[in-house]
Amino acid sequence: MSATSSVINRFRNRRDAERALDDIIADGGQPTEFRIDEAADGTCLIVILERDGGEIAGTLGA
């Protein structure tokens, strides 16, 4: 692993990611600026989208 790469800890399951996303939206986040991506092993990431809904601005894990 290079010094510039980072490890993203994924949510254990979709339910955990949905709970975190619910908190983000309750704090004022816009639902259209996020999506949940699920890996084949069931772990998940919250993907943060640019305001126009196209490009990925970042990811959020556990």
TORLUM-616330 format. One record per residue (C-alpha): x, y, z; residue in one letter; residue number from 1. Coordinates in pm, 1 decimal, always signed. Layout:
REM TORLUM-616330
SITE        xx        yy        zz  code  pos
SITE         X         Y         Z     A  NUM
...
//
This chain:
REM TORLUM-616330
SITE        xx        yy        zz  code  pos
SITE      +0.0      +0.0      +0.0     M    1
SITE    +141.8    +338.6     -93.2     S    2
SITE    +168.8    +628.3    +148.7     A    3
SITE     -96.3    +822.5     -45.5     T    4
SITE    -363.6    +552.8     -44.6     S    5
SITE    -610.0    +513.1    +238.9     S    6
SITE    -822.2    +229.8    +366.3     V    7
SITE   -1194.5    +298.8    +383.0     I    8
SITE   -1375.2    +111.8    +656.4     N    9
SITE   -1709.8     +12.3    +512.8     R   10
SITE   -2034.7     -17.4    +701.3     F   11
SITE   -2095.9    -380.7    +801.8     R   12
SITE   -2430.3    -388.8    +625.0     N   13
SITE   -2684.8    -173.9    +443.2     R   14
SITE   -2888.5    -112.3    +758.9     R   15
SITE   -2588.4     +51.7    +930.8     D   16
SITE   -2527.3    +271.6    +625.0     A   17
SITE   -2895.6    +367.5    +610.8     E   18
SITE   -2891.1    +470.1    +978.3     R   19
SITE   -2586.6    +689.5    +921.3     A   20
SITE   -2742.8    +843.3    +610.9     L   21
SITE   -3066.9    +910.1    +802.2     D   22
SITE   -2861.8   +1104.3   +1060.5     D   23
SITE   -2688.8   +1304.4    +787.0     I   24
SITE   -3021.5   +1395.0    +626.4     I   25
SITE   -3175.5   +1481.5    +965.4     A   26
SITE   -2885.7   +1723.7   +1016.8     D   27
SITE   -2969.5   +1902.4    +691.8     G   28
SITE   -2810.6   +1689.4    +420.8     G   29
SITE   -2994.6   +1667.2     +89.8     Q   30
SITE   -3104.4   +1312.0      -0.6     P   31
SITE   -3019.2   +1369.9    -368.1     T   32
SITE   -2653.7   +1429.1    -276.6     E   33
SITE   -2598.2   +1077.5    -139.4     F   34
SITE   -2635.5    +714.0    -237.6     R   35
SITE   -2543.1    +384.8     -75.9     I   36
SITE   -2321.2    +146.0    -273.2     D   37
SITE   -2308.4    -216.9    -163.3     E   38
SITE   -2017.7    -454.5    -227.0     A   39
SITE   -2062.6    -822.7    -307.3     A   40
SITE   -1976.8    -913.0     +53.9     D   41
SITE   -2263.7    -697.1    +186.4     G   42
SITE   -2051.8    -412.0    +319.2     T   43
SITE   -2153.9     -60.6    +216.6     C   44
SITE   -2025.8    +291.2    +156.0     L   45
SITE   -2215.7    +616.5    +143.2     I   46
SITE   -2123.4    +793.9    -178.9     V   47
SITE   -2131.2   +1174.5    -168.1     I   48
SITE   -2233.7   +1330.3    -497.7     L   49
SITE   -2169.0   +1676.7    -636.1     E   50
SITE   -2467.8   +1909.6    -608.2     R   51
SITE   -2569.5   +1840.4    -967.5     D   52
SITE   -2596.8   +1468.2    -883.9     G   53
SITE   -2338.4   +1359.1   -1139.6     G   54
SITE   -1979.4   +1339.5   -1021.4     E   55
SITE   -1866.2   +1164.9    -703.7     I   56
SITE   -1730.4   +1412.5    -448.6     A   57
SITE   -1624.4   +1150.5    -194.0     G   58
SITE   -1717.7    +847.2     +12.1     T   59
SITE   -1806.3    +790.3    +373.0     L   60
SITE   -1751.6    +467.3    +560.4     G   61
SITE   -1792.2    +349.1    +916.8     A   62
//
